[in-house]
Amino acid sequence: MSAPQITAVIGGGIVGICTAIALAERGTPVRLIDRDAPGQGASMGNAGVISPFSVVPQSLPGLWRDIPRWVLDPSGPVHLRPRHIPRFLPWALRFLRAGQRDRVHATAAAMHALNHDNVTLYRQLLEGTGHEDLVQDSFYVMASRSAAPARLDSFTNQLRRKYGAELEAVDAAALRGLEPALSPAFKSALLIKGQARALSPGRICVVLADKLRGLGGEVVCAKVTGLLRTDEDWQINTDTGPIRATNVVLAAGAWSARLLAPLGIDVPLEAERGYHLAFPDAPVTLNNSVMDADMKLVASSMEGALRAAGTAEFGGLETEASPARAEALAKVARQLCPDLAEARYETWSGLRPSFPDSLPAIGPIKGQPGLIAAFGHSHWGFMMGPKTGRLAASLAMGEQPNIDLSPYDPTRFQHAT
């Protein structure tokens, strides 16, 4: 009698959890493996935005003009650790090439395919758990210090409208009516409607991990140290012993490249450190997801705290968090909401896995039978998690999803120009 075919999902973030649930719901034995409790890494530390219209990639035409200013500003949204510059430059050149107009349009289409139904999918995942209220309807308020109305015909807003976003430009009075806690320095805003926000990304992950267990899925606490393809299956080496699996879905975020390297697979994945501050005694409440459009900070009132998230810090996997970056983020958060001036805050930081083209790797890895990529979601992992999970589960079950996976090909950079 042959052994049951087990799929192992490496990585207990939102992508891994959603993949494991999609497999368990269809009766496939599944093990979710992570060194930490499920969903307590980058998946819990994000700003909680769930946007079907998140179709604007990081690299855009003309962005290169802003990068020196951002990097040189101590409170700016981008920080580059000097020792990391030699390793970072090849990634940065690919990033800038990805901002060419024709490539941006193709990237936007691929982002839309992963995001367009994310609110619906989250509500389906939470249905019956008793925690459906963890996802709330919301606008995305992009607040600006300029009194000039947001241009609805700008390149980025044209992209959003192409994929169905309802946009509205509002003045200072209307902005104050929506978000009275914002500084009067903000004179206008762009509203993106038809969105949602998570009141606790971390608790959503915990709830969904419990759902997985209820479906018969196994959650294994172990640090994965290596992958070995045998004649019959995969051997996953961990600090608690080897685990065998017929198929492996690699959803280990920023650590995925390290697990692939011994297999001879090189991918340009950057570990991009992000930070958030939680103000547990915040004297103000935000009613929506709010972005400081100039400083790229996103804030939202969540369970137990007002959270302010932002910063892209490039320094590699091993670099420790920087107190100076947290202090810079606090300064920007207090400029957004002046009533936070005396409020204490708690700091968190984690690593986003980022490819130069703003798209994840999703799909079978060539030459490695049964190994499926599901990592590299950059700033959009929480949004893209439910759809990616369904796609990865289908692939693990030997099915061909009904969307074009070529934009997410794990080997796409080997033949990129």
C-alpha positions in Angstrom: 0.0 0.0 0.0 1.5 3.3 -1.1 2.1 6.1 1.4 -0.4 9.0 1.2 0.6 12.0 -0.9 1.4 14.8 1.5 2.0 18.4 0.5 4.3 20.5 2.7 4.0 24.2 2.7 7.1 25.9 3.9 6.3 29.3 5.5 3.5 30.1 7.9 2.7 33.6 6.7 -0.5 34.6 5.1 0.5 33.1 1.7 1.4 29.7 3.3 -1.7 29.7 5.5 -4.0 30.4 2.5 -2.3 27.7 0.5 -2.6 25.1 3.2 -6.3 26.0 3.7 -7.0 25.7 0.0 -5.4 22.2 0.0 -7.1 21.0 3.2 -10.5 22.2 1.9 -10.1 19.8 -1.0 -9.0 16.9 1.1 -5.3 17.0 0.5 -3.1 16.1 3.5 -1.0 19.1 4.2 1.7 20.2 6.7 2.4 23.9 7.3 6.0 24.3 8.5 7.4 27.5 10.1 10.0 28.2 12.8 7.5 30.6 14.5 3.8 30.7 15.2 1.7 31.1 12.0 1.4 34.6 10.6 3.6 36.4 13.1 6.2 37.7 10.7 5.7 40.2 7.9 2.1 39.1 7.5 1.2 40.6 10.9 3.2 43.7 10.6 1.7 45.3 7.6 -0.7 48.3 7.4 -3.8 46.1 6.9 -4.9 47.5 3.6 -7.0 45.1 1.4 -7.3 46.8 -2.0 -8.7 45.2 -5.1 -7.3 48.2 -7.0 -3.7 47.8 -5.9 -2.3 47.7 -9.4 0.5 50.4 -9.2 3.9 48.8 -9.0 6.8 50.3 -7.0 8.9 51.2 -10.1 7.2 53.8 -12.3 8.3 56.1 -15.2 10.4 59.0 -13.8 10.6 57.5 -10.3 14.4 57.7 -10.5 14.2 61.5 -10.0 12.8 61.0 -6.5 15.1 58.3 -5.3 18.1 60.6 -4.3 15.8 62.9 -2.3 14.2 59.9 -0.5 17.5 58.2 0.3 19.2 61.4 1.6 16.2 62.4 3.8 16.6 60.8 7.3 12.8 60.6 7.5 12.4 59.6 3.9 10.6 56.4 2.8 13.7 54.7 1.5 17.0 53.8 3.3 20.0 52.0 2.0 22.6 50.5 4.3 26.0 51.5 2.9 27.6 48.0 3.2 24.7 46.5 1.2 25.2 48.8 -1.8 27.4 46.5 -4.0 24.9 43.6 -3.7 21.9 46.0 -4.1 23.0 47.7 -7.3 22.1 44.9 -9.8 18.6 44.6 -8.2 18.2 48.4 -8.4 19.0 48.4 -12.1 16.4 45.8 -12.7 14.0 47.8 -10.6 14.5 50.9 -12.7 14.1 48.9 -16.0 10.8 47.6 -14.6 9.5 51.2 -14.5 9.3 51.5 -18.3 5.8 52.4 -19.3 5.0 49.3 -21.3 6.3 47.1 -18.5 4.3 48.9 -15.9 1.1 48.2 -17.9 1.9 44.5 -18.0 2.8 44.5 -14.3 -0.5 46.2 -13.4 -2.5 43.6 -15.2 -0.6 40.8 -13.3 -1.2 42.6 -10.0 -4.9 43.0 -10.8 -5.2 39.2 -11.4 -4.0 38.6 -7.8 -5.8 41.4 -6.1 -9.2 42.0 -7.8 -11.2 39.7 -5.5 -9.1 39.9 -2.3 -11.8 41.5 -0.2 -14.3 38.8 -1.2 -11.8 36.0 -0.6 -10.9 37.2 2.9 -14.6 37.3 3.7 -15.0 33.8 2.4 -12.0 32.6 4.5 -13.3 34.2 7.7 -16.9 33.0 7.2 -18.0 30.8 10.0 -15.0 31.5 12.2 -16.8 34.0 14.4 -14.3 36.6 13.5 -15.8 38.0 10.3 -15.6 41.5 11.8 -11.8 41.5 11.5 -12.3 42.8 7.9 -14.1 46.2 7.6 -15.1 48.3 4.6 -12.8 51.2 4.1 -11.6 54.0 1.8 -7.9 54.4 1.0 -7.3 58.1 1.8 -4.1 59.4 0.1 -3.6 62.7 1.9 -1.5 65.5 0.4 -0.1 68.7 1.7 -0.9 70.3 -1.6 -4.1 72.2 -2.0 -4.3 71.3 -5.7 -6.9 68.6 -6.3 -5.6 65.1 -7.0 -5.4 64.5 -10.7 -7.8 61.7 -11.6 -6.1 61.5 -15.1 -2.6 60.9 -13.7 -0.7 57.9 -15.0 -1.2 56.0 -11.7 -4.9 56.9 -11.4 -5.5 55.9 -15.0 -4.2 52.5 -14.1 -6.5 52.3 -11.1 -9.5 53.4 -13.1 -8.7 50.9 -15.9 -9.3 48.2 -13.4 -12.5 49.6 -11.9 -11.5 51.8 -9.1 -13.9 54.5 -8.0 -11.8 57.6 -7.3 -12.7 61.0 -5.8 -10.5 64.1 -5.3 -11.5 66.0 -2.1 -10.5 69.3 -0.6 -9.4 70.1 2.9 -12.9 70.5 4.3 -14.1 67.2 3.0 -10.8 65.5 4.2 -11.4 66.9 7.7 -14.9 65.5 7.7 -13.6 62.1 6.9 -10.5 62.1 9.1 -10.6 64.9 11.7 -7.5 63.5 13.4 -5.2 64.5 10.5 -3.0 67.6 10.7 -4.4 70.7 9.0 -1.2 70.7 6.9 -3.0 68.2 4.7 -5.0 70.2 2.2 -6.5 67.6 -0.2 -6.7 63.9 -0.7 -7.4 61.2 -3.2 -10.1 58.7 -2.1 -10.0 55.1 -3.4 -13.3 53.5 -2.7 -14.5 49.9 -2.5 -11.7 48.7 -0.3 -11.4 47.0 3.1 -8.9 47.1 6.0 -7.9 44.5 8.5 -8.4 45.4 12.1 -5.6 42.9 13.1 -3.6 41.2 10.4 -1.9 39.0 13.0 -5.1 37.8 14.5 -6.5 37.1 11.1 -3.5 34.8 10.6 -4.1 33.1 13.9 -7.8 32.6 13.2 -7.1 31.1 9.8 -4.4 28.8 11.2 -7.0 27.5 13.7 -9.3 27.0 10.7 -6.6 25.0 9.0 -6.2 22.7 12.0 -10.0 22.3 12.1 -9.8 21.1 8.5 -7.3 18.5 9.4 -4.1 20.3 8.4 -1.0 20.0 10.5 1.0 22.9 11.7 4.6 22.0 12.4 6.9 24.4 14.4 10.4 23.8 12.9 13.1 25.7 11.2 13.7 24.5 7.7 17.4 24.2 6.9 17.4 22.6 3.5 15.6 20.8 0.7 16.7 17.6 -0.9 15.0 15.9 -3.9 15.0 12.1 -3.6 14.0 9.5 -6.2 10.5 9.5 -4.9 9.7 12.7 -3.1 11.2 15.7 -1.2 13.1 15.6 2.0 12.7 18.8 4.0 15.5 19.0 6.6 14.6 20.8 9.8 16.1 21.4 13.2 13.7 18.8 14.6 14.4 16.2 11.9 13.5 15.4 8.3 10.0 15.7 6.9 9.0 13.9 3.7 6.5 15.3 1.2 5.4 14.5 -2.3 5.0 18.2 -3.2 6.5 21.3 -1.6 5.1 24.8 -1.8 7.8 27.3 -0.9 6.2 30.3 0.7 9.1 31.3 3.0 9.1 35.0 2.2 12.5 36.6 2.3 14.2 33.4 3.2 13.0 31.5 0.1 16.1 32.5 -2.0 18.4 31.0 0.7 16.6 27.6 0.5 16.7 27.6 -3.3 20.4 28.5 -3.6 21.8 25.0 -2.8 19.6 23.6 -5.6 21.4 25.9 -8.0 18.5 28.3 -8.3 19.4 32.0 -8.1 16.6 34.6 -7.8 17.0 38.4 -7.4 15.0 38.6 -4.1 15.7 41.5 -1.8 14.9 41.4 1.9 13.3 44.8 2.3 12.9 45.7 6.0 9.7 47.5 6.9 8.7 49.0 10.2 5.5 49.7 12.1 4.7 51.7 15.2 1.8 50.8 17.4 0.4 53.6 19.5 -1.7 51.6 22.1 -2.9 54.7 24.0 -3.6 56.8 20.9 -5.9 59.7 21.7 -7.3 59.7 18.2 -9.0 57.3 15.8 -8.6 57.0 12.0 -11.7 55.9 10.2 -10.0 54.5 7.1 -6.6 53.5 5.8 -4.7 56.7 5.5 -1.5 57.3 3.5 0.7 60.4 3.8 1.2 60.6 0.0 4.4 62.5 0.3 6.2 60.3 2.9 4.6 57.0 2.0 3.5 56.2 5.5 0.2 54.3 6.0 -1.8 54.6 9.2 -4.9 52.8 10.4 -6.7 52.3 13.7 -6.6 48.6 14.6 -7.5 46.5 17.6 -5.8 48.0 20.6 -3.6 50.5 18.8 -3.3 53.0 16.0 -0.7 51.5 13.6 1.7 53.5 11.4 3.6 51.5 8.9 6.2 52.4 6.3 9.9 52.6 5.3 11.7 50.5 2.8 15.2 49.7 4.2 17.6 47.7 2.1 20.3 45.9 4.1 20.1 42.2 3.5 18.7 39.3 5.5 21.1 39.5 8.5 20.8 43.3 9.2 19.3 44.2 12.5 16.5 46.7 12.9 17.5 50.3 13.2 16.1 52.4 16.1 16.8 55.5 14.0 14.4 54.3 11.3 11.7 53.7 13.9 12.3 57.2 15.3 12.0 58.7 11.8 8.8 56.8 11.3 7.4 58.2 14.6 8.3 61.7 13.4 6.3 61.3 10.2 3.3 59.6 12.1 3.2 62.6 14.5 3.2 65.0 11.5 0.2 63.1 10.1 -1.7 63.1 13.4 -0.4 65.8 15.8 -2.3 64.4 18.7 0.1 61.5 18.8 2.9 63.9 19.9 3.0 62.6 23.5 1.6 59.1 22.9 3.9 56.2 23.6 4.6 53.6 20.9 5.9 50.1 20.4 8.1 49.2 17.5 8.0 46.2 15.2 10.1 45.4 12.1 10.1 42.6 9.6 11.4 41.6 6.2 9.4 41.9 3.0 10.5 39.7 0.1 10.8 41.9 -3.0 11.5 41.2 -6.6 12.6 44.1 -8.9 9.3 44.0 -10.9 6.9 44.1 -7.9 5.5 40.7 -8.8 5.8 37.5 -6.8 7.2 34.1 -8.0 4.2 31.7 -8.4 4.6 28.5 -10.3 6.5 25.2 -10.7 10.3 25.6 -10.5 11.8 24.1 -13.6 14.0 21.0 -13.1 12.6 20.5 -9.6 9.5 18.2 -9.8 7.0 18.9 -7.2 8.5 22.1 -6.0 6.2 25.2 -6.4 7.1 28.8 -5.7 4.7 31.1 -3.9 6.9 33.9 -2.5 8.2 37.4 -3.2 5.0 39.5 -2.7 6.8 42.7 -1.5 4.3 45.2 -0.1 1.3 43.2 -1.3 1.6 39.9 0.5 -1.4 40.4 2.7 -3.5 41.5 -0.2 -2.3 38.8 -2.6 -2.3 35.9 -0.1 -5.7 34.4 -0.7 -5.4 34.3 -4.5 -1.8 33.1 -4.4 -2.9 30.3 -2.0 -5.5 29.1 -4.4 -3.2 29.1 -7.3 -0.4 27.3 -5.4 -2.8 24.7 -4.1 -4.1 24.0 -7.6 -0.5 23.6 -8.9 0.3 21.2 -6.1 -2.7 19.1 -7.0 -1.5 18.9 -10.6 -4.0 21.3 -12.1 -3.4 24.2 -14.4 -5.0 27.4 -13.1 -7.2 29.4 -15.5 -5.0 32.5 -15.4 -1.7 33.2 -17.2 1.1 32.5 -14.7 4.0 33.6 -17.0 4.3 37.0 -15.3 5.1 35.2 -12.1 7.5 32.6 -13.5 10.1 32.0 -10.9 12.8 31.9 -13.6 11.7 35.0 -15.5 14.8 37.0 -14.6 17.1 34.4 -16.1 16.0 35.5 -19.6 15.0 39.1 -18.9 16.5 41.9 -20.9 
